[in-house]
Structure formats: C-alpha cells, structure tokens
C-alpha cells in the first residue's frame, strides 16, 4: 500500500512539473499563428519607390547580354532584364518602347508590350 502511495506521489509531482514547464514555454514563446502574423512584412506604401505595381514606358535598345535579351537605356545608363524574351526577340539591336512594370528590387521589367521607337 505504501508503494502505491509513493508511486502516486511521484507521478503527481512529475505531472505537476510537466504542466508547469508547458505553461512556462507557452508564455515565453508566441503561438505559431501569432508568430506568423508578426513575421509578415508590412505592405509597402503606395508611393514607395520599390513598389512593382505601376505600368511605365521604358525606351532603349534591345541587346543581347550573354544568353538573355535586355533593354539598354543609354539615356539613363541603365540595363533592364526582360521577363518576356519571346516578345523582345524580333527587336534585337533595335530602338524600342517597352511598356511594363519594373520590379526595382530585381531590375526586371514584366513586359506587357514592345513596339518600335
């Protein structure tokens, strides 16, 4: 009988310690849904310079750069990568107007149209 009482006492202490440790961990670390919410990047302001939502017109010459076609803008001394290589292919070494959205963080224009300049 004493063995059962000792065993139950030890078991009770173990469960109590386990609950206390679980509670302490839960309070010290945020829940996964809360962590995901706090780790999300804030949406950029509509007028932020790195937003990639504004369609613009870019002028320059379609050139080969390695195995890729790029828009070389001599006026601004800038080279832009083009996401649609098929649309650019007919304009190699020609001056063009490219309509698209610039992703400023990568320097890639998402091309919607290319026409001769």
C-alpha positions in Angstrom: 0.0 0.0 0.0 2.8 2.4 0.8 4.4 1.6 -2.5 1.3 2.7 -4.3 1.1 5.9 -2.3 4.7 6.7 -3.1 4.2 5.9 -6.7 1.2 8.1 -6.9 3.0 10.9 -5.1 5.9 10.7 -7.6 3.6 10.6 -10.5 1.7 13.6 -9.2 4.9 15.6 -8.8 6.0 14.6 -12.3 2.7 15.7 -13.9 2.8 19.0 -11.9 6.4 19.7 -13.2 5.4 18.8 -16.7 2.4 21.2 -16.6 4.5 24.0 -15.1 7.1 23.6 -17.8 4.5 23.5 -20.5 2.9 26.6 -19.2 6.2 28.4 -18.9 7.1 27.5 -22.5 3.7 28.6 -23.8 4.1 32.0 -22.1 7.7 32.6 -23.3 7.2 31.6 -27.0 4.4 33.1 -29.1 1.9 30.8 -30.7 2.6 29.8 -34.3 -0.3 31.9 -35.6 0.9 34.9 -33.6 4.5 34.4 -34.8 3.3 34.2 -38.4 1.4 37.4 -38.0 4.3 39.3 -36.5 6.8 38.0 -39.1 4.8 39.2 -42.1 6.4 42.1 -43.9 4.3 45.2 -43.9 2.7 46.2 -47.2 4.7 48.9 -48.9 3.2 52.4 -49.0 1.5 53.1 -52.3 4.1 55.7 -53.2 7.1 53.7 -52.1 9.9 53.6 -54.7 10.3 49.8 -54.7 6.6 49.0 -55.5 6.1 46.9 -58.6 2.6 47.9 -59.4 2.9 50.9 -61.8 3.0 50.3 -65.5 5.5 52.6 -67.2 7.1 53.2 -70.6 10.8 52.4 -71.0 12.8 53.4 -74.1 16.1 51.9 -75.2 17.7 49.3 -77.4 17.1 45.5 -77.2 20.5 43.9 -76.8 22.0 40.5 -76.1 23.6 40.1 -72.7 25.0 36.6 -72.5 22.1 34.3 -73.5 19.5 36.9 -72.4 17.9 39.9 -74.1 17.9 43.1 -72.2 16.7 46.7 -72.6 19.7 49.0 -72.7 18.7 52.6 -71.8 21.7 54.8 -72.8 19.9 58.0 -71.7 19.7 56.7 -68.0 22.8 54.5 -68.3 20.7 51.5 -67.1 20.1 48.0 -68.4 16.9 46.2 -67.6 16.2 42.5 -67.7 13.1 41.5 -69.6 10.8 38.7 -68.4 9.3 38.0 -71.8 12.2 37.0 -74.1 9.9 36.0 -76.9 8.4 39.5 -77.3 11.9 41.0 -77.3 13.4 38.7 -79.9 12.1 40.4 -83.0 13.6 43.7 -81.8 17.2 42.7 -81.3 19.5 45.7 -81.9 16.5 48.0 -82.5 15.3 51.0 -80.5 12.0 50.3 -78.8 9.4 51.4 -76.3 8.7 48.8 -73.7 5.6 49.0 -71.7 5.6 47.1 -68.4 6.1 47.0 -64.7 9.6 47.3 -63.2 10.5 45.3 -60.2 13.0 47.7 -58.8 14.5 45.1 -56.4 15.5 42.7 -59.3 15.7 45.2 -62.2 13.3 43.0 -64.3 10.6 44.6 -66.4 7.4 42.5 -66.6 6.7 43.2 -70.3 3.2 43.9 -71.4 4.1 45.4 -74.8 7.1 46.2 -77.0 6.9 48.5 -80.1 9.5 50.2 -82.3 10.6 53.6 -81.0 
